[in-house]
Amino acid sequence: MAPYEALYCRKCQTPLCWTELGERRVLGIELVFKTKDNVKLIWDGLKVAFDREKSYADFKRHDIEYFVGEFVFLKVSQWKKVLRLSAGPYRILKRVGLVAYQLELPLELDCNHDVFHVSMLRRYQYDPSHVVAIEENEVRPDLTFEEESVPILDRDVKVLRRKFIPLVKVLWQNHGAEEATWELVDLMRQQYSHMF
């Protein structure tokens, strides 16, 4: 596939000419050979870039495989915040495709889909004496919950060119200090007026 076709998803309808500005010569067969050479240079550059990126990805890639009956933690993370909570351990019921597994979820999570990508799972060494306490959170029908803040760890002011943005570092309930997030002071004042 030519670079133009890759960019615009259609074949180029005009003859392209890679000549210097000011030159207006279009010479039949010479134009075709020059264009062919330039396209080959572009292809070679793209192949070098692709091979470099692939070598970086392959170096860090490792396949993770779980077995039926094995126990795993489920990593759930919100998209915009750093908040993460691990739930489980849950037993694997079966492998679905190459990179997904079906988990045995408790009845209170029965409304959720029970098949998860391997990237959302973390291995757990089963110990019958291990009991994980699950704290009750009020979950709304749209599967969201309200996160309660606990203390303010730090204050800072982000300086832009002509603007100063006051921030506070908030430690959220049921999370460690490494999961504290920087929030806007105005937003925190609106939601948690008792803290200010």
N, C-alpha and C positions, 0 to 999 in steps of 0.2 A: 504494500500500500504506500502510495506517495505521501510525503509530508502534508501537502495541501489537502489531499483527500482525508488524511487522518484528522486534520484540524477542522475542516468544514463539512465532513461527511458527504462529499460529492466530488466528482471528478472536475478538474480545472477545465474551463471552457475556452480560455484564452492562451495563446502561446506566451510562455514566460521567457524572459531574456535577462540574464545576469550580466549586464554590461555596466560600465561606468556612466555616470550622469553626463549628458551632453552627446554621447554616442547614440546615434539613431540608425545604426546599420542592422539590417536583418538579412543575413546571408543564408539562404536555404539550408544546405546540408551542414555547414559549419555551426549554425544555430542549434541544430539537433544534437550534434556531437558535444558541443559546449554545455548544453542543457543536461545531456545525459551524464557528463562528467560531474557537473555540479550536484545533480540528484544523487549520484554515487557517493560524493563527499558527505552530503547530508545524511544518507543512510548509514555511512560508516560512523559518523558522529553520534547518531542515535543509538547504534548498536553498542558503542563504547559506553555511553551513559547507561543504557539498559543493563549491560553486563556488570558495571560497577554497582548499581543499585541492587541487583540480584545477589551479588556476592555479599553485600552488607546484610541483606535480609536473611540469606542462607546461613550466615555466621551466627546470627542470634536465634534462629529458628530451632526449636526442638519439639518433637511430637510428644504429646501427653496422652497417655492411654489409661483408662480405668477399667475395672472388671466388674461384672454383675455381682451384686452382694457387697461390694466395697462401700465404705462410708465416706462422704465428702461434705465439706462446708459449701454453702452457696453464697457467693459474693454478690451483693446487690449494691449498686451505687447510683446516686442521683446524677443527672447530667450536668447541671450548672454549678453545683456545690461540691465540696470535697468530701461530704459526709458519706461514710461507708459503713455498712453493718453486715456482719457475717451471720448467717443463720444456718442452723443444723446441729448436729450432723444428720444427713439424710442418706438412706440406702439407695444404691443404684439398682433400678429394676431391669433396664435393658439399654443397649446401645442403639441409637437411632441415626443411621447414616454414618459418615466418617468422623464427624466432630461434634456430635450431640448425644446427650444421655437423658433418659427418662428417670426421674427421681420419685421416690415414695414420700409424698408430702403428707403432713398431718391434716386432720379434718378441717381445722380452721383456715388452712391455706388451699382448700379444695377448689375454690373458685379461680385459682391461678393456673396458668398453663404449666404443665409438669415436665416439659422438655427444655433443657438448657444447653447452651454452647459450652464447650470444654473450657473456654477462657473464663467462665463464671464459676468454675468449680475449683476447690482446693482440697488436696488429699487430707484425710483424717485417719489417724491410727486408732482403731476401735479399742475402747477400754470400757468394760461393763460398769465399772464403778464411777465413771465420769458422767456427771449430770450437768447439763447446760441449763441454767435458769433463763427462761424467756420472759422478758418484761412485757407487760401488756401495753400496747400503744393503741390509741383510738384511731382506727383506719376508716377514712371516709369511703363512700361508695365508689368514688373515682380512683381509689387505691392510693390516696395521698394522706399524709398525717402532718400535724402541726409540730414543728421542732421547737422545743423550749430551750432558751438560753440560760446559762447558769451565771458564771462571772465574766467580767471583762478583764482580759489579761494584759492588754496593752493599748495605747492610743498612738496615733500617728497622723500626719498631714501629708497627703500626696500633693506635690507641687507641680502644676502644669505651667504653661507659659504665662497665662493671665488668670489662673484659677487655682484656688486652694481647696482641696477636698478632705475634710476631716474623716478619719477612719477609726474604728475600734476593732480589736482582736477579741473575738467572742469564743468562749469554750461552751459547746453545746452539751446538753444533758445526755448521758449515756455514751459519751465519746471521750477519747483520750486527748491529751494536750497537743499531740501531733496532728489532730484533725480540726484544730481551732481554725476559724476562718476570719478574714478581714471583711467587715461590713461597713456600709455607709452610716454615719452617725444619725443623719436625718431619718433614715429608714428605721433604724433601731429605736429612735425616740417615738416614732409613730406606733410601732408594734409593742414596745416594752417601755412604756413611760415610767414604770415604777423603778427602773434601773438608773434613771438619769436625774 
